[in-house]
């Protein structure tokens, strides 16, 4: 009876430890591969083509009114990056905001 209880307790502890390791690994993976980690390599004055090489293909591309350039948007599970370009494809402004993703909402719910 006592041996059975110890085995059950060890199983529960092993499962909890595995979950903690899994969550920690997931957070570290998201942090290492997020848009925000690559964002410091983007600077005002670069070309939009250079930004695409660093961040990959944009999720959304929109033409700005009056032919003032384009808006490129990249989105991952944690961040949204918007890049505004001028008509000659130079970066005018870069913004980074938290994305509205299920992962972000879950993390804000778990860690308020």
URTA-V965030 format. One record per run of one state. SS is the DSSP state (hx for helix, st for strand, lp for the rest). FROM is the first residue (numbers start at 1). LEN is the number of residues. If there is no record, write none. Layout:
# URTA-V965030
ss->SS from->FROM len->LEN
ss->SS from->FROM len->LEN
This chain:
# URTA-V965030
ss->lp from->1 len->1
ss->hx from->2 len->31
ss->lp from->33 len->2
ss->hx from->35 len->5
ss->lp from->40 len->7
ss->st from->47 len->1
ss->hx from->48 len->8
ss->lp from->56 len->4
ss->st from->60 len->4
ss->lp from->64 len->1
ss->hx from->65 len->3
ss->lp from->68 len->2
ss->st from->70 len->6
ss->lp from->76 len->3
ss->st from->79 len->7
ss->lp from->86 len->4
ss->st from->90 len->9
ss->lp from->99 len->3
ss->hx from->102 len->9
ss->lp from->111 len->2
